[in-house]
Amino acid sequence: MSMFITAFVVGGLICVIGQLLFDVAKLTPAHTLCILVVSGSILDGFGWYEPLIDFAGAGATIPITSFGNALTHGAMAEAEKHGLVGVLTGMFEVTSSGISAAILFGFIAALLFKSKGKN
């Protein structure tokens, strides 16, 4: 039971940070998204995000900070094997399924639901 509480608290704290960036810093959603992705990337660069995942499980893998972690983790792993070319291929190799799923499900949602934009 404690692993669920830990995941909830860590994931919730990441979301609280994002909400504070909206409310207190008055940042746009795009700026907040970039800050959270880059934060996850920086934490992985220092080797701190994997221990957070080990500690919090889904609380650290579900928020957008995990995407930054995945980009950096893939790039660093492939850079060790293939050098500079591995930096580019590693990022896309690790995250391509998530990006593809987001595009596919976004397209399906656009087909199924009516936009509330200007008519």
N, C-alpha and C positions, 0 to 999 in steps of 0.2 A: 504494500500500500504506500510506503514511503517514496517509492520511485515515481508514482503518479503525482504525489504532492511536489516532489522535487522538479519534475518536468513542468508542472503547472506554474510553480513559482518562477523558475528560470525563464520559461517562455513568456510569462506575464511581465517579468521585469524588462525583457527586450521590447515588448509591446508598450510598456510604460515609457521607456526611453523614446520610442517613436512618437508617442502621443505628446510627450513634453516638447519634442522638437516642433510639432505642429502648434501647440498651444502657447508655449512660453517663448520659443525662438521665432515663432511666426514663419516657419519655413513652409515651402510648398510641398505637396506630396512627392514630386520628383526629386527635390533636394533631400528630403527625408529618406527616400528610397536609396539614393546614392550614398548617403552617409552610412546607412545600415549595411549596405553591401560592401562598401569599402572597409567598414569596421570589421566585418567578418573576415575579409581578406587580410587585413593587417594582423588580426588575432591569429589567423592560420600561419601567416608569415613568421610570426614569433613562436609558433608551435603551441599556442595556448588554446586554440579552438577544439582540437581533438580531445584534450582532457575535459573540456566543458561538455562535449558530446558524451564522453564516458560517464560524466557525473549526472547530466540532466537528460540524456536520451533524446526523446522527441521534443523536449522543451528547447533544445538547441538545434535540432535538425529541421524543424518545421518553419521557424521564422526566416525572413529574407536574409538575415545575416549568414545563414547556412549556404546561400547561393554564392556569396563572396568567398566563403571557405572552400566550396567545391571548385570554383574557378582557380584559386591560388593553389590548392592542393593538386589539382590535375596538371597545372602548368609546371609546378616545381617537380613533380614526379616524372613527367615526360622530358623536362629540361635535363635532368640527370642522365636520361637514356640517350636523347637525341640532340642535345644542345639547344641552340636558339630556335630552331624549327619546332622542337618539342614544346616550347612555351606556348605557341599558338595552337598546335594540334591538341595539346593536353587539355587546354581550357574547353575546347569544343567537344572533345571525346567524352569528358566527364559530364557535361551539362546538356549535351544535345538531346537526350531523351526528355528531359524536363522542359526544354524550350519547345521541342516539337509537340509535346502534349499540351502546353499552354496555347500554342497556335491552333492546334486542332480543336480543342475544347472551346476556345474563343470563337472560332468560326462556326461551330455547331450552335453555340449560344446565340450568335448573331442571326442564324437562320431561324431559330425557334422563337425568339422573343423580339417584340417590336421596340424600336428605339424611342426614347422619350424626347428626342431632339426636336429642333424646329421643323415644322411641316410646311 
